[in-house]
Each structure stands twice: as C-alpha cells, then as structure tokens.
Amino acid sequence: MIMYSSDPMSLVSWEARANLRIPLASGGHVEAEVLEGSRIRILSVCSTDPMDYLDLRYQPGNILNLDPAAGTLV
C-alpha cells in the first residue's frame, strides 16, 4: 500500500507508543512518552493550576527521569 500525505509520518503512524499519565501534586497530570530506561519525554500538561504550566520541568519536549518504584518525577 502506498500512502501519500502532506502530514509528517509521526502523525499518521500506526505504531502504538507507550504513554504514561503522571499525577501532579496540584491534582492535574502530565502526559509523557516512555523512552529507554527510566527516562520520559513530556508530551502535554493537563491541570487547573496555572503554576503547573509555568514550571519549566513540565514543558513539552523536556526529557526527565522517572522513579519507577514511586511513579513520580525525579
């Protein structure tokens, strides 16, 4: 099958990626993509607290370490 698209292949890919939803102390959550080891890449922030959006750690694209035992960001 040949597929012609003006969209990047990352948007039309059929591969399922492993995503995590990590809760924040404010009650919101961070959506993240799992990378190798205990590293994650932030995809989006969903929160009602404006300070979560201003926190530089949670900017989309940032790569952070995850504590696998606790399920929290390091």
C-alpha positions as CSV (number, residue, x, y, z in Angstrom):
1,M,0.0,0.0,0.0
2,I,1.3,3.5,-0.9
3,M,0.1,6.4,1.2
4,Y,0.6,10.0,0.0
5,S,0.2,12.6,2.7
6,S,1.4,16.1,3.4
7,D,1.4,15.3,7.1
8,P,4.6,14.1,8.8
9,M,4.7,10.3,9.3
10,S,4.8,10.7,13.0
11,L,1.2,12.0,12.9
12,V,-0.1,9.2,10.7
13,S,1.9,6.3,12.0
14,W,0.0,3.2,13.2
15,E,2.6,2.3,15.8
16,A,1.3,2.5,19.3
17,R,3.6,4.3,21.7
18,A,3.8,3.7,25.4
19,N,2.4,6.8,27.1
20,L,2.2,7.5,30.8
21,R,-0.1,9.7,32.8
22,I,1.8,11.0,35.8
23,P,-0.3,12.7,38.5
24,L,0.9,16.1,39.8
25,A,0.6,17.4,43.4
26,S,-1.9,20.0,42.3
27,G,-4.4,17.4,41.0
28,G,-3.5,17.7,37.4
29,H,-1.4,15.3,35.3
30,V,1.4,15.2,32.8
31,E,1.2,13.0,29.7
32,A,4.6,11.5,28.8
33,E,6.2,9.2,26.3
34,V,8.4,6.4,27.6
35,L,12.0,6.4,26.4
36,E,14.8,4.0,27.2
37,G,15.4,3.1,30.8
38,S,13.6,5.3,33.3
39,R,13.5,8.4,31.0
40,I,10.4,10.1,29.7
41,R,9.6,12.9,27.3
42,I,6.8,15.3,28.3
43,L,4.0,15.5,25.8
44,S,1.4,17.6,27.5
45,V,0.2,19.1,30.8
46,C,-3.4,18.9,31.9
47,S,-4.1,20.9,35.1
48,T,-6.3,23.7,36.5
49,D,-3.3,25.2,38.4
50,P,-1.5,27.8,36.2
51,M,1.8,27.2,38.1
52,D,2.0,23.7,36.5
53,Y,2.2,25.4,33.1
54,L,4.8,27.8,34.2
55,D,7.0,25.1,35.7
56,L,9.9,24.7,33.3
57,R,10.3,20.9,34.1
58,Y,6.8,20.2,32.6
59,Q,7.3,21.9,29.2
60,P,6.5,19.6,26.3
61,G,9.7,18.1,24.8
62,N,11.6,18.0,28.1
63,I,13.2,14.7,29.0
64,L,13.0,13.8,32.7
65,N,13.9,10.8,34.8
66,L,11.1,8.8,36.4
67,D,11.3,7.0,39.7
68,P,9.8,3.6,38.7
69,A,9.1,2.4,42.2
70,A,7.1,5.5,43.2
71,G,5.9,6.5,39.7
72,T,6.9,10.1,40.3
73,L,9.2,12.5,38.5
74,V,12.8,12.9,39.9
